[in-house]
Amino acid sequence: MQKKLIMMATAAILTLSIPAQAMTMAVEMGVAEQIDEAAPTINFDKGAVTVQGGNGLVLEVVSLTGRAVASYKIEGPSQRIELNLPKGCYILKIGKTVRKVTIR
């Protein structure tokens, strides 16, 4: 009987502490999700990538296994790049902007 009471009390305490933890996580996530207005943007459409705001930076293309596939120097404020890659999933990174894309 005493074990059941202890288990019920423990369960009640854990249940009451979850909302506080969830609130802490929500606050932390809000900080992590802030958007940097000056960060370059990556738009992907039908095998081509358009990079805006990445003048002078390098666009890196990496496979999901972590192997570097290609890199492109961005020469202007907006540049379109045709990705001549086989079908698959890739990670595109320029500055702090990262995007996962799928080529079908």
C-alpha positions in Angstrom: 0.0 0.0 0.0 2.8 2.4 0.9 4.6 1.7 -2.4 1.5 2.6 -4.3 1.2 5.9 -2.5 4.8 6.7 -3.1 4.5 5.8 -6.8 1.3 7.9 -7.2 2.9 10.9 -5.4 6.0 10.6 -7.7 3.8 10.5 -10.8 1.9 13.5 -9.6 5.0 15.5 -8.9 6.4 14.6 -12.4 3.2 15.5 -14.0 3.1 18.9 -12.4 6.8 19.6 -13.3 6.3 18.9 -17.0 4.5 22.3 -17.8 7.4 24.2 -16.2 9.9 22.3 -18.3 7.8 22.8 -21.5 7.7 26.5 -20.8 11.5 26.6 -20.4 11.9 24.8 -23.7 9.5 27.2 -25.5 11.4 30.2 -24.3 14.7 28.6 -25.4 13.2 27.7 -28.8 12.0 31.3 -29.3 15.5 32.6 -28.9 17.0 29.9 -31.2 14.4 30.6 -33.9 15.2 34.3 -34.3 15.8 35.1 -38.0 18.9 37.1 -39.1 17.6 39.6 -41.6 21.0 40.0 -43.2 21.5 36.2 -43.7 21.5 35.0 -47.3 18.5 33.1 -48.6 18.4 29.9 -50.6 15.5 29.1 -52.9 15.4 25.8 -54.7 13.2 25.1 -57.7 13.4 22.2 -60.2 17.1 21.5 -59.9 18.2 25.2 -59.7 19.2 27.3 -56.7 18.7 31.0 -56.4 20.9 32.6 -53.7 20.1 36.2 -52.6 22.2 38.3 -50.3 25.3 36.0 -50.5 27.6 38.3 -52.5 31.2 37.1 -51.9 30.2 33.9 -50.1 30.5 30.3 -51.1 27.5 28.0 -51.5 28.5 24.5 -50.4 26.6 21.4 -51.6 27.0 18.3 -49.3 25.5 14.9 -49.6 23.6 13.4 -46.6 26.6 11.2 -45.9 28.7 14.4 -45.4 30.7 14.3 -48.6 31.3 17.6 -50.2 29.7 17.5 -53.7 30.2 21.0 -55.1 30.9 24.6 -54.2 30.0 27.8 -56.0 31.3 31.3 -55.5 28.4 33.8 -55.3 29.4 36.8 -57.5 26.4 39.2 -57.0 23.5 40.1 -54.8 21.3 37.4 -56.5 22.6 34.5 -58.4 20.9 31.4 -60.0 22.9 28.2 -60.2 21.8 25.0 -62.1 22.7 22.0 -59.9 23.6 19.2 -62.3 23.5 16.5 -59.6 22.1 13.0 -59.6 18.8 12.3 -57.8 19.0 12.4 -54.1 19.0 14.6 -51.0 21.6 17.3 -50.4 22.4 20.0 -47.8 23.0 23.5 -49.2 24.9 25.9 -46.9 26.0 29.5 -47.4 27.1 31.5 -44.4 24.8 30.5 -41.5 21.9 29.6 -43.8 21.4 25.8 -44.3 18.8 24.1 -46.5 18.0 20.5 -47.3 16.8 19.9 -50.8 15.7 16.8 -52.8 16.4 16.4 -56.5 14.0 14.1 -58.2 
